[in-house]
Amino acid sequence: PPAGARGGGAAAAEASADPPRVAIVFRIADGRSVTIALPHDAPFERAFAAFGAKAAAEGWGGVRGAATAPPRFIFDGEPLPPDSTPAEVDMEGGEVVDVTL
């Protein structure tokens, strides 16, 4: 076989180099939610920023603004530190993070 034809070639090598991603559902009290895919080893602060941008774009009150406290992100009853990762809290994907505004 030609070089690179075995095992899927360069495309397969690139795909396997991508870190696994987990889909995390961020849900506010009224039931609205945003699903964000985050690499398993990336800090939650990336997902928190993406949630804030999407929620602000949708016009959800209380997500941004100097007059309000920043949102709190709760998983399994505990606050999620922005510098922790899905791997550190054993997320596998599809988990729900409750957001208090």
Summary of the structure (lengths in Angstrom):
residues: 101
radius of gyration: 17.4
end to end distance: 58.1
largest distance: 64.9
contacts: 233
relative contact order: 0.22
helix: 27%
strand: 26%
